[in-house]
Amino acid sequence: MITIQRIETSNPLYQLETDLRNRILLRPIGIPDHAWEMHDQKAWHFVAVENDAVMGCVVLNPLNPEKTKTQLMQMAVETNQQGKGIGKLLVKELLFFCNANGIKEVVSHARDNAVPFYLNLGFEIYGEPFVEVGIPHEHMRIQVVD
């Protein structure tokens, strides 16, 4: 059974999270391992765990001192687990956390192929499309309702 946990970078699962992020998000597009960890110490980390293995993860990075605006980053799910609802569970837990902690807005840089996933969860596209790490992206956001 999959459970969603919020972890700190001191948790042993954090190393499994970074490994997953490197394997699923960075290596396939030629970015060096650990290239997106600059925000990890101040961010909130959510992992989907089954039998002590990390099946998925997402990072929530605060964008302002009040921590009312955040950025969803580094969402990854094991390739053989994609399409089973793990990403949806992660985002729902992240939004529950936001609601409980006074976070009003979550933004994301969504890869083109992930846009339908985020739209189905209530995110909206705003601004102009852009290219990041050589991949087309959309600016997306969701307002967290108390």
C-alpha positions as CSV (number, residue, x, y, z in Angstrom):
1,M,0.0,0.0,0.0
2,I,1.3,3.4,-0.9
3,T,1.5,6.1,1.7
4,I,2.4,9.8,1.3
5,Q,4.9,11.2,3.8
6,R,6.3,14.7,4.2
7,I,10.0,14.3,5.0
8,E,13.0,16.5,5.9
9,T,16.3,16.3,4.1
10,S,17.7,14.4,7.1
11,N,15.3,11.5,6.6
12,P,16.9,8.4,4.9
13,L,14.1,8.5,2.3
14,Y,15.5,11.8,1.1
15,Q,18.4,10.0,-0.6
16,L,15.9,7.7,-2.4
17,E,13.9,10.8,-3.4
18,T,17.0,12.5,-5.0
19,D,17.9,9.3,-6.7
20,L,14.4,9.1,-8.2
21,R,14.5,12.7,-9.3
22,N,17.9,12.2,-11.0
23,R,16.8,9.0,-12.8
24,I,13.4,10.2,-14.0
25,L,13.8,13.9,-14.5
26,L,17.5,14.8,-15.0
27,R,19.4,12.0,-16.7
28,P,17.0,11.5,-19.6
29,I,17.6,15.1,-20.7
30,G,21.3,15.2,-20.0
31,I,21.3,17.3,-16.8
32,P,23.8,16.4,-14.2
33,D,22.6,14.6,-11.0
34,H,21.7,16.9,-8.1
35,A,21.4,20.0,-10.4
36,W,18.0,21.0,-8.9
37,E,18.8,20.6,-5.2
38,M,19.6,24.3,-4.5
39,H,16.2,24.8,-2.8
40,D,16.0,21.5,-1.0
41,Q,17.0,22.7,2.5
42,K,14.2,25.3,2.6
43,A,11.6,23.3,0.7
44,W,8.9,20.8,1.8
45,H,9.3,17.3,0.5
46,F,6.6,14.7,-0.1
47,V,7.3,11.1,-1.0
48,A,5.0,8.2,-2.0
49,V,6.4,5.2,-0.2
50,E,5.6,1.5,-0.6
51,N,7.6,-1.2,1.3
52,D,10.3,1.3,2.2
53,A,10.8,2.3,-1.5
54,V,10.1,5.7,-2.9
55,M,7.7,5.4,-5.8
56,G,7.1,9.1,-6.3
57,C,8.1,12.5,-5.0
58,V,7.3,16.2,-5.3
59,V,9.1,19.3,-3.8
60,L,7.2,22.4,-2.6
61,N,9.5,25.5,-2.6
62,P,8.4,28.7,-0.7
63,L,8.7,31.7,-3.0
64,N,8.1,34.6,-0.5
65,P,9.1,35.3,3.1
66,E,5.5,34.8,4.3
67,K,5.4,31.4,2.7
68,T,2.0,32.1,1.1
69,K,3.2,31.5,-2.5
70,T,5.1,28.3,-3.4
71,Q,6.4,26.4,-6.4
72,L,5.7,22.8,-7.1
73,M,8.9,21.3,-8.4
74,Q,10.6,18.1,-9.3
75,M,7.5,15.8,-9.5
76,A,8.6,12.3,-10.4
77,V,7.1,8.9,-10.3
78,E,8.8,5.6,-11.0
79,T,8.4,4.7,-14.7
80,N,6.7,1.4,-14.0
81,Q,4.3,3.1,-11.5
82,Q,3.1,6.0,-13.8
83,G,-0.6,6.2,-14.6
84,K,-1.6,4.5,-11.3
85,G,-2.6,7.7,-9.4
86,I,0.6,8.2,-7.4
87,G,1.2,11.7,-8.8
88,K,-2.4,12.6,-8.0
89,L,-2.0,11.4,-4.4
90,L,1.2,13.5,-4.0
91,V,-0.4,16.7,-5.3
92,K,-3.6,16.2,-3.2
93,E,-1.4,15.8,-0.1
94,L,0.7,18.8,-1.1
95,L,-2.5,20.9,-1.5
96,F,-3.9,19.6,1.8
97,F,-0.6,20.7,3.4
98,C,-0.9,24.1,1.7
99,N,-4.4,24.6,3.0
100,A,-3.4,23.7,6.6
101,N,-0.4,26.0,6.5
102,G,-1.8,29.2,5.0
103,I,-0.3,28.8,1.6
104,K,-2.5,30.6,-0.9
105,E,-1.0,29.8,-4.3
106,V,1.0,27.1,-5.9
107,V,2.8,27.7,-9.2
108,S,4.6,25.2,-11.4
109,H,6.7,25.1,-14.6
110,A,4.9,22.1,-16.2
111,R,6.5,20.2,-19.0
112,D,4.1,20.1,-22.0
113,N,3.4,16.4,-21.6
114,A,2.4,17.0,-17.9
115,V,0.0,19.9,-18.6
116,P,-3.2,17.7,-18.9
117,F,-2.3,16.1,-15.5
118,Y,-2.2,19.4,-13.8
119,L,-5.3,20.7,-15.5
120,N,-7.2,17.7,-14.2
121,L,-6.1,18.6,-10.7
122,G,-7.5,22.2,-11.0
123,F,-4.4,24.1,-12.1
124,E,-4.7,26.7,-14.8
125,I,-2.3,27.9,-17.4
126,Y,-1.1,31.5,-17.2
127,G,1.4,33.6,-19.1
128,E,3.2,32.5,-22.2
129,P,4.7,29.1,-23.0
130,F,8.5,28.9,-22.5
131,V,11.4,26.6,-22.9
132,E,13.3,25.4,-19.8
133,V,16.1,22.8,-19.9
134,G,15.4,22.4,-23.7
135,I,11.8,21.3,-23.1
136,P,8.6,23.3,-23.8
137,H,6.8,24.3,-20.6
138,E,3.7,26.2,-19.4
139,H,3.4,28.4,-16.4
140,M,0.6,26.8,-14.2
141,R,-1.0,27.7,-10.9
142,I,-3.7,26.9,-8.5
143,Q,-5.2,29.0,-5.8
144,V,-5.5,27.2,-2.5
145,V,-9.0,27.7,-1.0
146,D,-9.3,27.7,2.8
